[in-house]
């Protein structure tokens, strides 16, 4: 079951990278002093990436827990 733990860890790191990317993108948009419509457009582009990264991270953490419990 050690492989499940490692696969889960990799998925969690990939998810974390996506979350960090989302945060950096939104912070850059806030600093650009965009209009309300432009800001909404940027946030709506980043939202699916953020949600996907959260999902991947959650699946990875679940795999780590399952691997530790079974191993």
ChimeraX attribute file (.defattr): number of C-alpha atoms within 10 A of each C-alpha:
attribute: neighborCount
match mode: 1-to-1
recipient: residues
	/A:1	13
	/A:2	12
	/A:3	12
	/A:4	19
	/A:5	21
	/A:6	15
	/A:7	16
	/A:8	24
	/A:9	19
	/A:10	17
	/A:11	22
	/A:12	24
	/A:13	17
	/A:14	17
	/A:15	25
	/A:16	18
	/A:17	15
	/A:18	21
	/A:19	20
	/A:20	13
	/A:21	16
	/A:22	20
	/A:23	14
	/A:24	12
	/A:25	14
	/A:26	16
	/A:27	11
	/A:28	10
	/A:29	16
	/A:30	13
	/A:31	8
	/A:32	10
	/A:33	10
	/A:34	12
	/A:35	10
	/A:36	8
	/A:37	9
	/A:38	12
	/A:39	16
	/A:40	13
	/A:41	11
	/A:42	15
	/A:43	16
	/A:44	11
	/A:45	12
	/A:46	18
	/A:47	13
	/A:48	12
	/A:49	16
	/A:50	21
	/A:51	15
	/A:52	14
	/A:53	24
	/A:54	18
	/A:55	15
	/A:56	21
	/A:57	24
	/A:58	17
	/A:59	17
	/A:60	24
	/A:61	21
	/A:62	17
	/A:63	22
	/A:64	24
	/A:65	15
	/A:66	15
	/A:67	18
	/A:68	13
	/A:69	10
	/A:70	10
	/A:71	11
